[in-house]
């Protein structure tokens, strides 16, 4: 009986693992615009007249924008297609940047921006007034209501959107402005590493940067928080 029970347990575990592996390897199913590539114009010609696509520009360009139109020819939505007419970014947005930077595409609804990944999944809904086009130190600078913070490539907020000024500063640090001419540096855990007592900010190189305080003197600032007057 113990032997039979053990075999049953092994069988169940094996089946569960196969199902799990199968689900992990399942390909992303994408819709496709029916049509063909016109090599002369380098444009995807849509069979359905309610859709239209822009030219790819040249033979090396991977993506082009596509639009869905109403009966009067007015745009209802914009998305992204590849050279086979496959819909990469759903055709539901008011606008977008053509292509991907750091594996994401910026999309717009009204005056708000969001992000869609390479699988066509909306990882950030269009809620931000500003999103940096590319990531720095693995994070995207975002802003709304005149305040700034940072999100990661999954759309998760890493640095709260509470700072009046904010810039990536390399080496795991972010420059933040608490008040005009009062800059300091935080880490990616939103912990203040360098006090906000400098009149400007610069990016770190080899673990240090030279900054000024209100006294006009220059200081060497190290990434561990040490400050030395020059």
N, C-alpha and C positions, 0 to 999 in steps of 0.2 A: 504493500500500500504506500509506504514511504517513497519507494522508487517511482511508482506511477504518479504520485503527487508532485515529485520533483520534476518529472518529465513535463507534466502539465504546466508548471510554473515557468519552465524554460521556454515552452512553446508560446505561452502568453507574452512573455517578455520579448521574444523574437518577433512575434507579429506586431506588437506595439512599436518596436524599434523600426520595423519595415514601414509601417504606416507613417511614423514620424519622419523617416528619411525621405519617403515619397512626397510628403507634403512640403518638406524643405526644398526639394529639387523641382517642384512643380513650376513650369515656366509661366511668365507673366503673359496673360492672354490680352492682345491688343486689337483694337478695331483697325480697319483699313479703309481708306477712301478709295472707292473703285475708280479706276482710271489707268493712265499710262504716263511714262516719262517722255516728254518731247525733248529730244536731245538737241535740237536746234536752238530752242529758247531756254533749255535747261530748267524746264518747269513741269510740275506734275499737273496733267490735264485731268480734271475731275469729270467723271461721267454724269454725276448728279449736278445739275445746274445750280442747285442751292448752295454749292460749295465752290470755293475758288482758292487757288494757292499762288503765292508769290514765287518768283524765280529763285533758284538756289544760288544764283550769281556765277558760280564756276563749278567745275567738275569735282573739286575737292571739298566743297561745302556740304556738311552732313545734313543740315536741317533747314527747313523753310517754314514760314508762317502760313497758316491756312485759315480761312474764314467761312463761317456759315452765314448765309444771307436770307433775308425775308423776301416776300414776293416782289417788293419794290427795289430789291438789290441793296438794302441797308444791312450793315453788319449786325449779327446777333451774338456772335462770339468768335474768339480767335484762339488758336492753338498752334501746335508744332507738329510737323510731319517729317519723316525721313525720306530718303530717295526712293523707297519702295511704296510710298504712300501710307505707311503705317503711322497711326496717330500716336505720337510720343507724349505730348501734353494735350489734355482734353480741350476740345474747341468750345470753351465756355467763358473765356476771359475777355476783358475789354482791350487788353494789350499784353505784350510780353517782350522780353529780350530774346532775340533769335539765337538759340544755342544754349550751352551749359558752361558755367564757370564753377569750378570746384564741385562738380556733379549736381548742381542745381540751376534751375531756370527761374528768373524773376518773372512774376505774373502780376497783372494789375486788374483791379476792379474799382472803377471811379478813380480817385486819387490815392488809393491805398495799395500797398504792395505785399506780395506773399512769395512763397517759394514752392516749386514742384521739383521732385527728384527725377532721376533717370528712369524710374519705373512708372512715371506718370502719376505718382502719389503726391497730393498736396500736403507737404510737411509743415507749412506755415500758411494759414489762411490770410488773405489780403487784409491786414489790419494795421500795417505800419505805414507811416508817411515816408520813411526812408529805410532802405536796406543797402548796405555796401555791396557792390557788384561781386566782389570776391572775398574769400575768407583770409584773415590774417591770424597767424598763430592758432589756426583751426576754428576761429570764431568770426561771426558776421556782426558788424556794427549795425544796430537798428535804432530807429527813433520815432517818437510820436509825441505830440503835445509839447514840442520843443525840449524834450528830455531824451537821453540816450542810454543804451545798454548794449548787451551782446547776447547772441544766441549761438548754439552749435549747429552742426549740419543736420541734426535731427529736428531742429526747430525748438529745442528746449532753451529756456532762458537761463543763461549762465551768470551774467551780470545784470542785476535788476535795472529797469529803465527808469532811473531816478537822477541821473547826472546831467548837469547843464552842458558839460562838454566831456567828450570821451574819445580816445584814440588808442588803437593797438600800439604797444610799445616794444614788442619783441620779447623773447626770452621769458615767456610766461607772465608778463606784466602788462598792465593797461593804465594809461595816463588818464586821470579824471580831474575835471575842474570843479571845485567846490564853490568857488566864487570867482569873479573876474580876476585874473592874475594870481590865482591861488591854485596851482596844480600839484597833485600828488600822484602816487602810483599804488594800484591795488593788484592782487594776484587773481587767478581765475576762481578763487573761492570767495571773491569780493571782500578780502581782508586787506586793510590798509597796511602796506609795507613801507611806504615812504610818505611822510607827512606832507599835506598840501600847503607848502610854504614857498613854492617857486613861481616865478612870473610867467613861465612858459614851459613847454615840454618838448622832449626829443625822444627818439627811439634808442634803446640800449644797443650797444655794440661791445662784444667781449665782456659783458657783465657790468658795464659802467656807462655813464653819460655825464656831460658837463652842462650845468644849469646855473641860472642866476636867481638870487632872492631879491626882495624889494630894496635891499641895501646896495644893489648894483654890483656886488661882488660875485665872482664865479666860484662854483662848488663842484667837486667831483662826487657824483652820487653813484653808489654801488647797488646792485640788484638785491643785496641782502638787507638794505636799509641804511647802511653806513654812509655818512655824509662828511666830506672833508673840504675845508676851505682852501682854495688854491692860493 
